[in-house]
Amino acid sequence: MQRERVVVTGMGVISPVGSGLEHFWAGLTSGRSAVGPVTRFDASPFSTRIAAEVHDFDPLKYLEKKEIRHMDRFVQLAIGAAQDAYDDAGLSDLDPDRAGVSVGTGIGGMETLTDQHETLLSRGPGRVNPFFIPKMIGNIAGGQVAMRFNLQGPNVTLVTACASSGSALGDAMRAIQFGEADVMLAGGTEAVLLPISFAGFCAMKAMSTRNEDPEHASRPFDQERDGFVMGEGAGFLVLESLTHAQKRGARIYAELIGYGRSADAYHVVEPHPEGRGAAQAMRRAIHDAGIKPEEVDYINAHGTSTMKGDLAETLAIKDVFGEHAYQLAVSSTKSSTGHLLGAAGAVEMIASILALQYQTVPPTVNLDHASPDCDLNYVPNRPQSRDIHVVMSNAFGFGGQNASLIAREYIP
């Protein structure tokens, strides 16, 4: 069976380092981190009191006041990023039966869940909001995006922890490749900067406690890294069959050519110490793309700034790429954006495609003293201009679920 070629024709992003493609790229290449003190709640009782918050998002730009009241923040962010991607692609007159949605989120509407649980305990069951369930359930972002644009084709929500939106992009790619849809709005969203999620991650000792120096807290591959920094945001891409894109004369950013997924089958939160599952996902993506490992020029790493995770990913890259691992560029944009959890994969795929467009690798900021076991070119602190033709984006999640995606410059 001849697969449809899948191209990227639109992108939208809302992130702590900047929203909209222009501001996002400027933020990534400025060499700064968006991490700061938590302002969304009183974090003083917590061991971690820093986060990467989105400060420039106004839901009224996208939604009516009544709609906002009926949507959790994770849905509002999704609508914003999806609308920007839709507009960027110049979509109109779509066949609704041939257009769908694929969304990844790690946790869904936790803010609504905690608010309404508090209402239940303090005021009784009769005061729980009738919109509680449709605001909170994890698949409602996909449902709302479909309703907004009248997309009646495939509609799925993927939950693979921090690999969720990478998985969602891969699923959307397959839907187009196998003729199920012509167009897919695909991405991820997350908004869980809340006391309960901080309490959980603090109890695990998974987050950085560099509270007095937040801008330097997210430092992937650095020997002084001490954990990830939680962020929020959303990213959506318009994926389209090449046939459909050419027919309407669409601008093409890149072609999505490879998707690989795997499981560590090892531990609930720790990566396999040798990066076995991560390597398998990358290897399968390369095989799916039909390219040689030496053709990959840049990897946007999962790179969360944890001791074990960064080392495991480095070992996996060496395993897959051999000597070429030392030739290609690797960077973690989480050093600028924080870790966007379920939204990370989509936002980082957008960063990868922008790297392809600008022929520039965004840096890993705060990488001042590379860990002795992390010895690749992680593009420390400043962007690097390079010839980039093929990019890979990695997304790995708790439970050992992994997704790798490969994009290439569009060649007619």
Protein Blocks (a to p, Z undefined) as FASTA:
>chain_A
ZZdddddfbdcdddfkbgcjklmmmmmmnopafbdcdfkbcfklpmblcdcddfkbcfkl
mmcfklmmmpcfklmmmmmmmmmmmmmnopahiafklgccddddfklpmklmmmmmmmmm
mnojklpcfklmmmmpmklmmmmmmmmnopabdcddddehjllmmmmmmmmmmmmmnopa
fbdcddddddfbcfklmmmmmmnopaccklklmmlmpcghiakbgbdcdddddddddddd
fklmmmnopacfbdcfbdcdddfklafkbccfklmmmmmmmmmmmmmnopafklpmbdcd
fklopaklmmmmmmmmmmmnmmmlmmmccddfklmnopnhjmmmmmmmmmmmmmmmnopa
cddehilbgcfklccdehghiacddddfbdcdddddehhiacddddddddZZ
